[in-house]
Amino acid sequence: MTAADPAIRIIANDTLLAWILPYGARLMQLWWRRAPEGQRPLTLGFLDPAAYGEDRMSLGAVCGRYANRIADAELRYGEQRWRLDANHPLGHCIHGGAGGFGARRWTVEAHDATSITLALHSPDGDQGFPGNCRARVHYRLDGDALWWDAQAEVDAPCPLNLLQHSYWNLDGRRDVRGHRLQVDAGHYLPTDARELPLPPRAVDGGCFDFRQPRAIAPSCVPSLDGALLLDRRASADASTWAAPVATLAVDDLALTLSTDRPLLHVYAAANLRPTAAASGVAHGPGAGLCLETEDWPNGPALGKDVWYGPARAYRHSLRLRFQARS
C-alpha cells in the first residue's frame, strides 16, 4: 500500500502530512516531515486500508454518536427510554455502538491541499439513538498544527460526544515509556468494577498525576484508561482555550493539545494487540497513547449537559501542535 491508494485522501504542508481515510473519518497516519531522519509516522495504524474494517480498537477513528461508555446501553430523557447497541463486554454502549461513526464510510464534502471535510448521515434509531443526525468533521493543517473540528445537528433530543481516537507514538520506539506527559488536571474520574465513572478524585501522586511532566511508567500502562477533569473551564470561545492543556514530549518533538471540551481521556493501549501489518510502530500494550478530548463518560446517566436537539447544535474543537525540540 502506498499513499497513492485511492481509499486515502492526503493533506499536507511543509511540516506535516496526513492520510485521511473516509472509513470512520480516520486519521490513518500523520507524518512529521521535518524529523531528523526524514518523514516520521506519529500515530499507530494499519498499512492496508481494508484492515480497518476489522479494527475493534478505533485506531484513528472518529467515535460517536456518543463516545466512551453509556451505562447498560440505555438512554432516558424525561419519560422516554431507548435501548442502544450493547457492544461492550459488560453490557454498556461504547463509542456509539458496534456500527457507530468509527465503523461507517463518511462522504468527502470538500478537499484541498491542506484540509478535508467529511460528512455522515445517521438516521433515527441508528444503534438505538433517537433523531436524524448529520455530522461533519474537518481536518486542517496550519503551520505546525493539525486542527480537528466536529459538528453535528440532530432533529430530536439526543446526547452527542464525538471524539478523535488516534494513538500517538512520537519517537518511533516500541512503546511510549520514553514519552513525558503533562496535563493541567488535578482530578480524574476513577471507575468502578463495571468501568463506569465515579465522582472526581484528586490525582495525588497516582498514575493519573501529570500535573508536572512525567514519564509514562510501564507499571501504569494497565491503569491508564480514564478521564482527567481539566482545570480550566470548558468554553466554545477559542480565545479562552487556545492555551495548551496537555503536552506530550519526546527528545526531539513535543505535541501540545488545546480543546474546548472539559475532559481528556488518557489510554495507554493496554488491550492493543497485533491484528494486521502496522503503519507506525508494531501494535501492542503501551505502544501508543490516546489523548481523547471529550465530554463526560456516561454523561446522559449522570445528568450532564450533553443533550442536543433542533435548537442546539454540537461542536467540538481540538488543536494539536507539533514543535521540534533541541
Backbone bond lengths (Angstrom), bond angles and torsions (degrees), N, CA, C in turn:
res aa  C-N    CA-C-N  psi(-1)  N-CA   C-N-CA  omega(-1)  CA-C   N-CA-C  phi
1 M - - - 1.456 - - 1.521 108.71 -
2 T 1.298 116.47 138.70 1.460 122.34 175.89 1.513 108.28 -129.00
3 A 1.339 115.50 172.22 1.456 119.48 178.63 1.522 111.91 -65.24
4 A 1.337 117.21 -10.72 1.460 120.48 177.03 1.527 112.60 -80.15
5 D 1.340 117.33 -5.06 1.457 120.75 178.24 1.526 109.65 -54.90
6 P 1.344 118.81 129.74 1.463 120.10 -174.74 1.517 114.24 -65.53
7 A 1.338 118.12 -16.79 1.465 119.71 178.34 1.520 112.05 -73.99
8 I 1.322 117.53 -18.57 1.461 122.42 -172.97 1.518 110.09 -99.37
9 R 1.335 115.89 134.11 1.463 121.58 171.44 1.521 108.11 -106.35
10 I 1.320 117.29 140.40 1.451 122.44 -174.25 1.519 110.28 -115.11
11 I 1.338 115.73 136.14 1.466 121.93 166.21 1.521 106.72 -127.81
12 A 1.325 117.47 145.30 1.459 119.49 -173.35 1.520 111.04 -158.83
13 N 1.329 114.75 153.14 1.459 122.69 165.76 1.522 107.18 -140.15
14 D 1.329 118.68 -163.55 1.458 120.36 -175.66 1.522 113.36 -70.02
15 T 1.337 117.63 -21.25 1.460 121.61 -174.45 1.520 113.61 -103.97
16 L 1.323 117.27 -39.18 1.458 122.23 -172.77 1.531 110.76 -129.82
17 L 1.315 114.47 151.16 1.462 121.62 174.04 1.520 107.73 -138.06
18 A 1.325 116.65 128.58 1.467 121.23 -176.35 1.514 110.62 -120.24
19 W 1.335 115.01 138.56 1.459 122.01 169.26 1.527 106.89 -101.39
20 I 1.308 117.17 122.50 1.462 123.15 -179.77 1.517 108.49 -112.02
21 L 1.319 116.51 130.94 1.464 122.54 -179.71 1.527 108.79 -111.00
22 P 1.346 118.55 121.91 1.466 119.02 179.82 1.531 113.64 -59.90
23 Y 1.333 118.35 -27.60 1.459 119.89 176.18 1.533 108.94 -68.07
24 G 1.321 116.15 108.62 1.459 121.26 -177.48 1.508 114.38 79.58
25 A 1.357 117.14 8.33 1.475 121.42 -176.14 1.522 110.40 48.68
26 R 1.333 115.89 45.44 1.461 121.95 -168.45 1.524 113.59 -86.21
27 L 1.326 113.57 143.68 1.449 121.09 163.22 1.530 105.80 -83.37
28 M 1.335 115.60 94.22 1.460 120.89 -174.36 1.520 111.58 -69.29
29 Q 1.329 115.84 -38.97 1.465 120.70 175.25 1.522 109.01 -161.01
30 L 1.325 115.40 145.61 1.459 122.15 172.21 1.519 107.34 -124.42
31 W 1.326 115.54 126.74 1.457 121.73 -177.37 1.517 110.37 -108.31
32 W 1.341 115.94 134.10 1.459 121.85 169.96 1.523 106.90 -89.64
33 R 1.318 116.33 110.12 1.461 121.29 -171.22 1.524 112.97 -80.06
34 R 1.317 117.79 -13.01 1.460 121.45 -176.87 1.524 112.65 -107.07
35 A 1.317 116.66 18.11 1.459 119.46 176.72 1.527 109.95 -63.22
36 P 1.334 118.60 147.61 1.465 120.89 -178.37 1.532 113.51 -55.58
37 E 1.327 117.22 -33.34 1.466 121.05 -177.45 1.524 113.08 -90.23
38 G 1.350 117.80 2.06 1.463 122.02 -173.00 1.519 108.71 109.27
39 Q 1.326 117.08 -165.26 1.469 119.51 -177.99 1.533 111.15 -59.69
40 R 1.348 114.89 131.05 1.463 120.41 179.78 1.519 110.14 -118.73
41 P 1.348 118.26 127.24 1.466 119.55 174.70 1.524 110.19 -72.92
42 L 1.319 116.26 139.35 1.471 121.25 -174.24 1.521 113.41 -111.92
43 T 1.331 118.41 -7.56 1.457 120.43 -178.95 1.526 110.35 -127.53
44 L 1.334 114.88 168.52 1.453 121.57 174.75 1.518 109.39 -94.89
45 G 1.316 116.47 137.54 1.459 120.37 178.66 1.505 110.87 -162.28
46 F 1.324 115.45 -162.31 1.457 122.43 177.76 1.525 109.95 -117.18
47 L 1.326 116.65 149.63 1.458 120.88 176.51 1.523 111.75 -71.16
48 D 1.324 116.82 -36.74 1.461 122.17 -176.11 1.529 109.61 -99.51
49 P 1.333 119.18 119.92 1.466 119.48 178.35 1.522 113.35 -54.93
50 A 1.328 118.04 -31.28 1.461 120.40 -179.05 1.523 112.11 -64.22
51 A 1.337 117.83 -24.05 1.463 120.75 -178.20 1.520 112.34 -65.32
52 Y 1.331 117.51 -22.58 1.463 119.61 -179.34 1.528 112.01 -67.95
53 G 1.327 117.21 -19.67 1.455 119.59 177.19 1.511 113.20 -64.42
54 E 1.335 116.80 -22.11 1.470 121.30 178.54 1.522 112.36 -106.09
55 D 1.317 117.49 4.18 1.466 121.67 -177.16 1.521 110.75 -71.39
56 R 1.331 116.74 129.56 1.465 122.06 176.22 1.525 112.05 -114.67
57 M 1.338 116.24 8.05 1.463 120.44 -177.22 1.520 112.29 -112.61
58 S 1.324 117.94 6.94 1.468 123.77 173.66 1.523 112.55 59.88
59 L 1.338 118.00 39.20 1.461 120.68 -177.79 1.525 110.65 -62.67
60 G 1.327 116.16 115.17 1.450 122.90 177.51 1.507 115.75 70.47
61 A 1.319 118.00 5.78 1.464 122.15 -170.63 1.524 112.60 -81.15
62 V 1.334 114.35 160.51 1.464 121.88 164.98 1.523 106.67 -94.16
63 C 1.327 116.75 116.12 1.462 121.56 -177.43 1.528 109.94 -95.50
64 G 1.326 117.15 141.08 1.452 123.23 179.85 1.528 109.72 174.73
65 R 1.338 120.86 174.70 1.435 125.00 9.58 1.522 112.97 -65.46
66 Y 1.335 115.94 -39.00 1.457 118.01 -179.97 1.524 108.64 -121.00
67 A 1.334 115.74 106.55 1.457 120.96 179.66 1.528 110.30 -72.01
68 N 1.339 114.17 162.75 1.447 123.21 -174.26 1.535 109.19 67.77
69 R 1.318 118.08 -157.65 1.459 121.00 -168.27 1.529 112.92 -99.46
70 I 1.335 115.12 145.38 1.462 122.94 165.95 1.526 105.98 -122.03
71 A 1.323 116.23 119.28 1.460 122.22 -170.94 1.519 112.14 -57.82
72 D 1.326 114.96 132.56 1.468 123.22 173.56 1.526 112.70 57.72
73 A 1.333 116.44 17.38 1.474 121.68 177.37 1.527 111.20 52.43
74 E 1.332 115.97 44.67 1.462 120.40 -178.36 1.524 110.43 -136.64
75 L 1.325 115.27 136.73 1.459 122.76 173.09 1.514 109.71 -112.06
76 R 1.333 115.51 143.22 1.464 121.61 172.51 1.519 108.77 -132.54
77 Y 1.321 115.36 134.51 1.469 121.03 178.60 1.518 106.66 -144.69
78 G 1.321 115.96 105.56 1.456 119.22 -172.72 1.523 109.52 62.75
79 E 1.318 116.84 -124.93 1.457 121.88 179.03 1.524 113.00 -92.10
80 Q 1.316 116.63 -0.01 1.463 120.14 -176.67 1.520 111.30 -93.10
81 R 1.332 114.89 148.07 1.463 121.90 176.47 1.521 109.11 -135.28
82 W 1.333 114.71 146.35 1.459 120.62 175.60 1.531 108.63 -135.56
83 R 1.319 115.68 138.29 1.451 121.82 172.60 1.522 108.60 -93.54
84 L 1.318 116.68 128.29 1.449 122.50 -179.70 1.527 110.32 -102.68
85 D 1.313 115.35 170.26 1.463 119.93 176.85 1.527 109.59 -68.22
86 A 1.320 116.89 120.36 1.472 122.36 -178.30 1.527 108.68 -90.48
87 N 1.320 116.51 82.56 1.467 120.90 -175.44 1.526 113.70 -100.45
88 H 1.321 117.37 4.61 1.465 121.84 176.66 1.528 108.50 -95.46
89 P 1.345 119.07 142.66 1.470 120.61 -178.00 1.524 114.52 -56.92
90 L 1.342 117.50 -24.36 1.462 120.59 -179.69 1.525 112.31 -96.56
91 G 1.322 117.13 14.38 1.454 121.00 173.01 1.516 115.57 91.15
92 H 1.332 118.35 8.36 1.457 121.69 178.89 1.532 110.55 -91.68
93 C 1.313 115.08 170.87 1.462 121.59 166.90 1.528 106.70 -98.21
94 I 1.331 116.86 125.39 1.463 120.52 179.64 1.522 109.95 -123.43
95 H 1.313 116.12 135.98 1.470 123.96 177.42 1.532 112.59 55.57
96 G 1.345 115.75 31.87 1.462 119.98 173.97 1.503 115.52 86.98
97 G 1.332 118.04 6.34 1.458 120.57 179.48 1.521 112.04 101.71
98 A 1.340 115.27 167.05 1.468 120.15 -178.32 1.517 111.67 -60.32
99 G 1.332 117.07 -30.94 1.463 121.67 177.77 1.515 111.96 -105.18
100 G 1.338 116.82 32.89 1.455 121.64 -178.98 1.517 112.60 -70.41
101 F 1.327 115.81 -172.55 1.465 121.04 -171.99 1.525 112.76 -60.40
102 G 1.326 117.65 -30.09 1.458 120.62 -179.82 1.506 114.06 -73.30
103 A 1.324 117.48 -10.05 1.468 122.37 179.90 1.522 111.16 -115.26
104 R 1.324 116.22 25.16 1.466 120.75 -178.67 1.523 109.99 -123.17
105 R 1.313 115.41 151.48 1.460 120.50 176.72 1.523 109.00 -88.80
106 W 1.325 115.70 115.77 1.455 122.53 -179.55 1.531 109.54 -85.90
107 T 1.313 115.42 155.88 1.466 121.98 177.23 1.515 109.69 -94.12
108 V 1.328 116.69 133.39 1.464 120.74 175.50 1.529 108.12 -79.97
109 E 1.324 116.37 113.11 1.467 121.63 -179.73 1.523 112.50 -88.16
110 A 1.315 116.54 -36.12 1.464 120.95 -179.09 1.515 108.41 -152.32
111 H 1.332 116.13 147.27 1.463 120.74 -177.60 1.516 108.98 -157.49
112 D 1.331 116.94 121.83 1.456 120.48 172.28 1.525 108.29 -131.77
113 A 1.317 117.33 -166.01 1.458 120.77 -171.58 1.521 113.31 -62.03
114 T 1.327 118.05 -33.00 1.461 120.78 -173.40 1.524 114.52 -122.45
115 S 1.323 118.42 4.35 1.464 118.85 -178.40 1.527 110.89 -151.61
116 I 1.331 114.80 159.25 1.452 121.46 177.70 1.525 108.81 -150.40
117 T 1.322 116.55 140.84 1.464 123.17 175.78 1.516 108.60 -120.64
118 L 1.337 115.71 130.09 1.458 122.21 179.09 1.521 109.00 -121.24
119 A 1.347 116.33 147.37 1.466 120.77 -176.20 1.523 109.99 -132.26
120 L 1.327 114.92 153.10 1.462 121.55 179.10 1.522 109.67 -145.24
121 H 1.323 116.84 135.39 1.468 122.22 170.86 1.516 108.99 -102.58
122 S 1.311 116.00 123.38 1.460 123.18 177.24 1.527 107.79 -112.62
123 P 1.344 118.34 111.85 1.470 119.93 -174.26 1.518 113.23 -73.27
124 D 1.315 115.77 162.55 1.458 122.88 175.39 1.529 109.22 -53.32
125 G 1.326 117.22 128.96 1.455 121.96 179.62 1.519 114.36 90.44
126 D 1.321 118.40 -2.80 1.457 121.78 179.02 1.527 110.00 -60.78
127 Q 1.327 117.26 119.38 1.466 124.08 -175.85 1.527 111.72 57.88
128 G 1.342 116.59 17.08 1.460 123.00 179.82 1.513 114.88 95.46
129 F 1.331 119.21 -8.70 1.461 121.61 -175.66 1.526 111.37 -76.33
130 P 1.332 116.90 143.84 1.464 120.54 -179.04 1.529 113.02 -81.58
131 G 1.326 115.13 148.73 1.455 121.69 172.64 1.513 113.85 86.73
132 N 1.334 114.65 153.43 1.455 121.79 172.44 1.516 108.52 -82.78
133 C 1.316 116.51 126.31 1.460 121.76 -174.93 1.526 109.29 -118.24
134 R 1.321 115.93 133.74 1.455 122.83 174.73 1.518 107.49 -117.46
135 A 1.336 116.25 116.50 1.464 121.61 -176.59 1.514 110.42 -114.49
136 R 1.317 116.06 147.79 1.468 123.09 174.27 1.521 109.32 -135.54
137 V 1.316 115.16 142.55 1.459 122.17 176.05 1.515 107.99 -128.87
138 H 1.330 115.18 135.75 1.466 121.60 -176.81 1.522 108.87 -125.53
139 Y 1.339 117.38 120.68 1.451 123.79 171.91 1.529 107.80 -103.30
140 R 1.344 116.95 134.78 1.467 120.26 -179.71 1.519 109.85 -145.37
141 L 1.328 116.21 132.58 1.454 122.04 174.28 1.520 109.32 -96.65
142 D 1.330 115.36 133.61 1.466 121.38 179.53 1.517 107.38 -142.88
143 G 1.348 116.61 100.50 1.457 119.88 -176.76 1.512 110.78 62.04
144 D 1.343 116.72 -122.70 1.466 120.29 -178.81 1.522 112.78 -94.31
145 A 1.327 117.91 18.04 1.468 121.68 -175.69 1.528 112.08 -121.79
146 L 1.323 114.51 144.66 1.458 123.13 167.81 1.519 107.48 -108.49
147 W 1.330 115.62 119.85 1.465 121.67 175.12 1.515 108.98 -97.93
148 W 1.336 115.36 139.19 1.466 122.24 176.26 1.524 107.07 -130.87
149 D 1.326 115.87 123.84 1.465 120.89 178.35 1.519 109.01 -128.05
150 A 1.312 116.23 134.58 1.461 122.44 175.75 1.518 109.04 -120.20
151 Q 1.319 116.18 136.72 1.452 122.33 176.01 1.522 108.26 -133.65
152 A 1.316 116.23 149.09 1.460 120.01 177.93 1.522 109.56 -153.01
153 E 1.317 114.77 145.79 1.460 122.98 174.23 1.523 107.90 -127.54
154 V 1.328 115.64 141.87 1.459 120.60 -179.52 1.527 108.33 -137.92
155 D 1.344 116.93 142.16 1.468 120.26 -172.83 1.520 113.88 -94.38
156 A 1.328 117.39 11.81 1.463 122.93 174.37 1.524 107.23 -150.81
157 P 1.330 118.20 156.75 1.461 118.61 179.81 1.530 112.09 -55.16
158 C 1.335 116.25 128.77 1.462 122.17 -177.46 1.521 108.87 -158.65
159 P 1.334 118.64 137.80 1.467 119.77 174.37 1.526 109.95 -76.92
160 L 1.320 116.72 141.35 1.458 122.30 -179.92 1.523 109.60 -132.90
161 N 1.318 114.98 141.04 1.475 121.67 178.12 1.521 107.20 -161.60
162 L 1.324 116.81 86.86 1.450 121.55 178.61 1.530 108.47 -90.73
163 L 1.329 116.63 142.96 1.463 119.12 176.00 1.518 111.19 -145.24
164 Q 1.332 113.83 161.21 1.462 122.19 178.32 1.531 108.03 -100.85
165 H 1.348 116.52 126.72 1.464 122.00 -165.12 1.528 112.44 -117.33
166 S 1.327 117.21 50.47 1.462 119.74 176.52 1.523 110.86 -80.83
167 Y 1.338 114.92 151.84 1.457 123.65 174.39 1.529 107.13 -105.96
168 W 1.339 116.95 116.23 1.460 121.38 -173.55 1.519 111.56 -95.09
169 N 1.316 114.67 134.90 1.458 122.41 170.26 1.525 105.11 -141.73
170 L 1.331 117.45 107.32 1.457 121.35 -167.00 1.520 114.79 -89.74
171 D 1.333 118.41 -13.96 1.463 118.95 -176.19 1.519 114.39 -117.79
172 G 1.335 118.16 -1.57 1.454 120.57 176.83 1.511 114.67 76.94
173 R 1.331 117.88 8.95 1.461 120.25 176.22 1.523 109.75 -83.41
174 R 1.316 116.65 170.52 1.466 121.46 -169.08 1.522 113.30 -66.51
175 D 1.339 117.97 -22.45 1.460 120.32 177.82 1.527 108.55 -150.86
176 V 1.335 115.83 -179.45 1.469 119.91 -173.10 1.527 113.04 -100.24
177 R 1.316 117.38 20.23 1.467 118.64 -178.64 1.535 111.91 -65.22
178 G 1.331 118.12 -21.90 1.454 120.66 176.56 1.518 113.90 -86.17
179 H 1.322 117.73 -0.22 1.463 122.13 178.62 1.524 110.44 -86.56
180 R 1.328 115.55 144.64 1.456 121.12 175.57 1.526 108.15 -116.32
181 L 1.328 115.68 129.53 1.462 121.85 -176.55 1.519 109.99 -115.83
182 Q 1.331 115.45 137.04 1.469 122.11 172.18 1.521 107.97 -130.49
183 V 1.337 116.84 131.46 1.462 122.21 -179.55 1.517 108.95 -135.09
184 D 1.313 116.75 134.09 1.458 121.53 177.15 1.524 109.39 -79.06
185 A 1.310 115.97 76.74 1.465 120.93 -177.36 1.521 109.51 -152.73
186 G 1.319 116.17 120.60 1.454 121.39 177.57 1.517 113.26 -96.39
187 H 1.343 117.08 -5.15 1.465 121.25 -179.48 1.525 109.89 -136.75
188 Y 1.310 115.29 153.10 1.464 121.88 175.74 1.517 109.18 -135.98
189 L 1.315 116.45 171.76 1.461 121.27 179.42 1.524 108.81 -105.41
190 P 1.325 118.09 100.28 1.469 118.96 173.30 1.526 109.37 -64.44
191 T 1.303 117.11 163.00 1.464 120.64 -179.81 1.520 110.50 -122.55
192 D 1.331 114.31 155.76 1.462 119.91 178.65 1.529 110.09 -88.44
193 A 1.323 116.26 -171.59 1.458 121.13 -177.11 1.521 112.32 -65.25
194 R 1.333 117.32 -17.29 1.467 121.14 179.00 1.531 111.55 -100.56
195 E 1.324 116.21 13.76 1.462 123.28 177.58 1.523 112.84 64.52
196 L 1.337 116.03 30.56 1.461 121.63 176.76 1.523 109.47 -105.75
197 P 1.338 117.65 146.31 1.458 119.99 -173.36 1.521 113.05 -70.55
198 L 1.328 113.68 141.38 1.453 123.20 172.51 1.532 108.40 -101.48
199 P 1.339 118.83 173.54 1.470 119.72 178.05 1.520 111.80 -57.46
200 P 1.345 116.93 152.65 1.464 120.64 -179.09 1.522 112.67 -55.40
201 R 1.331 114.20 144.19 1.460 121.38 -179.77 1.531 108.08 -132.83
202 A 1.318 116.62 144.70 1.467 120.34 178.19 1.528 110.34 -62.26
203 V 1.327 116.25 140.61 1.469 120.05 -177.74 1.526 111.45 -67.68
204 D 1.325 117.56 -40.64 1.473 123.99 168.22 1.524 115.45 42.61
205 G 1.320 117.30 52.57 1.455 120.59 171.15 1.512 116.05 80.47
206 G 1.343 118.92 0.88 1.458 121.24 179.53 1.520 111.89 -81.81
207 C 1.325 115.21 -167.39 1.457 120.58 -176.73 1.527 112.75 -63.63
208 F 1.338 118.22 -20.77 1.461 121.07 -179.60 1.534 112.95 -97.32
209 D 1.310 117.07 10.00 1.466 119.82 -179.58 1.526 109.69 -88.36
210 F 1.334 115.39 96.37 1.457 122.37 178.34 1.529 110.50 -118.92
211 R 1.334 116.36 30.93 1.460 119.10 179.69 1.527 111.22 -63.99
212 Q 1.325 116.39 -30.43 1.453 122.81 170.94 1.526 108.15 -115.19
213 P 1.350 118.42 151.29 1.469 119.47 -179.99 1.521 111.14 -53.40
214 R 1.314 115.57 132.79 1.457 120.44 -172.17 1.522 109.44 -148.77
215 A 1.318 116.52 138.15 1.456 121.03 178.28 1.524 110.45 -68.44
216 I 1.327 115.13 150.69 1.461 120.70 175.07 1.526 108.05 -77.01
217 A 1.314 117.20 106.74 1.461 121.31 -177.08 1.527 110.21 -76.04
218 P 1.343 118.42 132.77 1.470 119.54 177.38 1.525 113.02 -53.94
219 S 1.330 117.27 -33.88 1.467 120.06 -179.57 1.523 112.26 -67.31
220 C 1.359 117.35 -20.13 1.461 121.04 -179.41 1.520 113.31 -92.12
221 V 1.342 118.28 -11.47 1.462 120.18 -176.78 1.531 111.95 -54.21
222 P 1.349 120.24 -45.19 1.473 118.59 179.47 1.526 114.21 -64.19
223 S 1.337 117.07 -24.49 1.471 121.21 -176.22 1.517 113.31 -90.85
224 L 1.320 117.47 -22.00 1.460 120.62 -173.51 1.526 110.55 -80.14
225 D 1.307 114.65 84.63 1.461 123.87 174.00 1.522 106.70 -155.21
226 G 1.338 115.23 73.33 1.452 119.47 -176.07 1.513 111.66 -165.00
227 A 1.329 114.85 168.31 1.461 121.73 -173.41 1.519 111.26 -100.05
228 L 1.321 115.22 133.07 1.453 122.84 172.21 1.521 108.72 -96.44
229 L 1.321 116.54 133.79 1.461 122.83 178.99 1.526 108.02 -87.77
230 L 1.325 116.01 109.23 1.459 120.50 -174.24 1.526 110.81 -64.02
231 D 1.326 116.10 141.75 1.457 120.87 -174.31 1.520 112.91 -67.70
232 R 1.332 117.23 -36.26 1.462 117.62 -179.18 1.526 109.70 -85.05
233 R 1.302 115.25 150.98 1.459 121.49 -176.77 1.523 110.75 -70.76
234 A 1.331 116.66 136.32 1.457 121.37 177.43 1.523 110.12 -62.16
235 S 1.326 116.09 142.52 1.454 120.94 -178.53 1.508 110.23 -153.96
236 A 1.332 116.33 141.96 1.458 121.06 175.65 1.523 111.92 -81.73
237 D 1.333 117.19 -7.79 1.457 122.17 -179.55 1.525 109.12 -84.59
238 A 1.341 116.14 110.98 1.461 120.08 -175.06 1.517 112.49 -58.91
239 S 1.320 117.95 -28.41 1.464 119.61 -178.97 1.524 111.83 -65.89
240 T 1.337 117.91 -19.80 1.462 120.62 -179.17 1.519 112.73 -98.08
241 W 1.328 118.75 -11.07 1.459 118.62 -179.65 1.524 113.09 -123.43
242 A 1.326 117.87 11.90 1.459 120.08 -178.16 1.530 112.25 -67.21
243 A 1.316 118.42 -27.47 1.458 120.38 177.57 1.528 109.83 -68.21
244 P 1.313 117.69 139.06 1.466 119.66 -178.41 1.527 112.44 -62.23
245 V 1.330 115.37 146.52 1.456 121.22 174.24 1.516 111.41 -108.72
246 A 1.343 117.47 -10.05 1.459 121.00 179.57 1.522 109.23 -153.60
247 T 1.334 115.43 148.70 1.462 122.25 176.13 1.519 108.57 -136.44
248 L 1.321 115.89 131.25 1.462 123.17 174.19 1.523 106.37 -117.66
249 A 1.341 117.24 125.04 1.465 119.48 -171.94 1.522 111.76 -136.03
250 V 1.347 113.95 145.98 1.461 123.06 167.75 1.525 106.60 -122.41
251 D 1.322 117.95 -173.60 1.462 120.72 -172.51 1.525 113.07 -56.91
252 D 1.345 117.44 -40.27 1.461 119.29 -171.72 1.517 114.84 -117.51
253 L 1.325 117.93 5.80 1.469 120.32 -176.75 1.520 110.20 -152.47
254 A 1.343 115.18 141.85 1.466 120.94 175.04 1.522 109.62 -128.54
255 L 1.325 115.71 135.66 1.457 123.06 173.15 1.518 106.77 -104.98
256 T 1.344 117.24 122.50 1.455 120.71 174.06 1.520 108.93 -112.66
257 L 1.311 115.41 138.22 1.461 122.55 -170.33 1.517 110.31 -119.31
258 S 1.337 115.84 132.32 1.461 122.71 173.70 1.521 108.36 -127.19
259 T 1.317 116.87 148.02 1.462 120.10 -177.61 1.524 111.18 -158.06
260 D 1.337 115.58 162.48 1.460 120.71 173.60 1.527 112.21 -101.13
261 R 1.334 117.69 4.96 1.459 121.36 -179.00 1.537 111.16 -92.17
262 P 1.345 118.13 159.61 1.467 120.20 -173.49 1.520 115.60 -86.24
263 L 1.352 117.49 -14.53 1.465 119.30 -174.54 1.524 110.85 -132.28
264 L 1.331 114.48 154.36 1.456 122.57 174.45 1.523 107.52 -126.49
265 H 1.337 115.64 113.90 1.458 120.74 179.14 1.529 108.36 -88.77
266 V 1.323 115.78 123.67 1.461 121.93 -179.88 1.526 108.65 -106.81
267 Y 1.325 115.56 124.19 1.461 120.90 -179.21 1.521 108.58 -133.10
268 A 1.333 116.80 122.70 1.460 122.30 -175.82 1.522 112.80 -96.24
269 A 1.323 116.60 22.55 1.469 122.28 170.35 1.526 113.22 61.20
270 A 1.326 116.59 37.90 1.468 119.53 -178.05 1.524 112.68 -61.36
271 N 1.335 117.19 -27.59 1.467 120.42 -176.45 1.529 113.36 -101.29
272 L 1.326 116.92 7.96 1.462 119.93 -178.12 1.527 110.53 -76.28
273 R 1.328 115.80 133.28 1.451 122.46 178.72 1.522 109.66 -135.30
274 P 1.342 118.19 153.76 1.464 119.76 177.14 1.525 111.18 -65.45
275 T 1.329 117.11 132.56 1.469 121.65 175.80 1.517 112.22 -130.52
276 A 1.338 118.03 -19.48 1.461 122.64 -179.94 1.528 107.44 -161.02
277 A 1.338 116.56 167.99 1.458 120.85 -179.43 1.520 110.24 -56.19
278 A 1.325 116.01 132.66 1.462 121.84 -170.76 1.521 112.12 -92.47
279 S 1.334 114.60 146.31 1.459 123.23 163.23 1.514 106.48 -102.41
280 G 1.333 117.11 129.46 1.451 119.41 -168.44 1.514 108.97 86.14
281 V 1.323 118.03 -157.53 1.459 120.35 -176.56 1.531 110.54 -72.95
282 A 1.347 115.62 160.37 1.460 121.35 177.94 1.525 110.00 -61.39
283 H 1.326 115.85 144.92 1.459 120.78 -176.79 1.528 111.06 -80.55
284 G 1.321 114.06 140.56 1.449 121.02 177.29 1.513 109.24 177.49
285 P 1.334 118.11 170.75 1.466 120.55 178.98 1.536 111.37 -56.10
286 G 1.329 116.27 130.06 1.452 120.99 178.81 1.512 115.44 77.96
287 A 1.340 118.07 6.32 1.466 119.87 -177.86 1.519 112.90 -73.43
288 G 1.316 117.56 -22.74 1.455 121.55 -179.57 1.516 110.01 -147.59
289 L 1.316 115.40 166.40 1.461 121.23 -179.92 1.522 109.17 -127.71
290 C 1.330 116.30 120.86 1.465 121.44 174.63 1.526 109.03 -85.34
291 L 1.327 115.32 135.40 1.465 123.01 174.96 1.523 105.94 -124.98
292 E 1.330 116.44 88.71 1.461 122.84 -168.86 1.531 109.99 -100.29
293 T 1.322 117.10 108.78 1.461 120.68 175.55 1.525 108.04 -78.15
294 E 1.339 116.71 133.82 1.458 118.74 -168.13 1.521 112.29 -160.49
295 D 1.350 113.85 170.73 1.462 121.74 165.19 1.529 108.47 -90.94
296 W 1.322 116.95 -173.05 1.460 121.15 -168.70 1.525 112.62 -67.60
297 P 1.335 118.16 129.34 1.459 120.07 167.65 1.531 109.73 -58.22
298 N 1.314 116.27 136.30 1.467 121.95 -176.87 1.529 111.49 58.02
299 G 1.335 115.59 28.55 1.458 120.77 -177.18 1.516 115.63 -54.10
300 P 1.342 120.14 -42.90 1.473 119.40 -179.09 1.527 112.89 -59.20
301 A 1.341 117.58 -41.67 1.463 120.52 -178.69 1.519 111.96 -73.18
302 L 1.343 116.78 -23.40 1.461 120.90 -178.19 1.521 112.58 -90.49
303 G 1.318 117.14 3.16 1.457 120.74 178.39 1.516 113.87 73.62
304 K 1.321 117.50 23.45 1.462 120.77 -179.80 1.526 110.59 -79.59
305 D 1.315 114.83 161.02 1.466 121.58 -175.92 1.533 109.76 -81.87
306 V 1.330 115.63 71.81 1.466 120.90 -175.29 1.533 112.01 -122.54
307 W 1.344 116.90 10.68 1.459 120.98 179.98 1.532 110.36 -94.20
308 Y 1.324 114.78 137.56 1.463 121.61 -179.83 1.528 108.04 -128.75
309 G 1.337 116.41 167.08 1.453 120.29 -178.05 1.508 111.43 -170.73
310 P 1.336 117.57 -164.78 1.472 120.19 -175.27 1.530 114.34 -56.65
311 A 1.314 117.65 -30.04 1.464 120.57 -177.37 1.525 113.10 -97.62
312 R 1.331 116.86 3.40 1.466 119.47 -176.74 1.521 109.74 -146.14
313 A 1.325 117.01 112.60 1.454 122.07 178.36 1.527 110.17 -89.39
314 Y 1.309 115.44 158.36 1.465 122.56 -179.38 1.528 109.54 -101.31
315 R 1.352 115.90 142.44 1.447 120.75 173.09 1.526 109.48 -148.20
316 H 1.311 114.72 144.91 1.469 122.21 179.97 1.528 106.90 -144.59
317 S 1.337 115.96 125.20 1.461 121.07 -178.81 1.526 110.71 -121.32
318 L 1.328 114.05 143.43 1.456 122.12 -177.86 1.524 108.47 -143.90
319 R 1.334 116.80 133.63 1.453 121.12 173.76 1.518 108.97 -122.61
320 L 1.341 115.34 128.77 1.455 123.22 177.67 1.523 108.01 -116.71
321 R 1.327 116.40 116.04 1.462 120.99 -177.48 1.523 109.65 -111.93
322 F 1.333 116.21 132.40 1.458 122.55 -175.12 1.530 109.28 -116.69
323 Q 1.334 116.80 113.06 1.455 122.59 -174.61 1.514 110.74 -122.11
324 A 1.326 116.34 132.17 1.448 121.37 177.69 1.535 109.80 -66.55
325 R 1.334 115.29 144.31 1.457 122.16 176.84 1.528 108.45 -118.45
326 S 1.307 115.38 149.02 1.471 119.57 178.27 1.523 110.75 -123.44
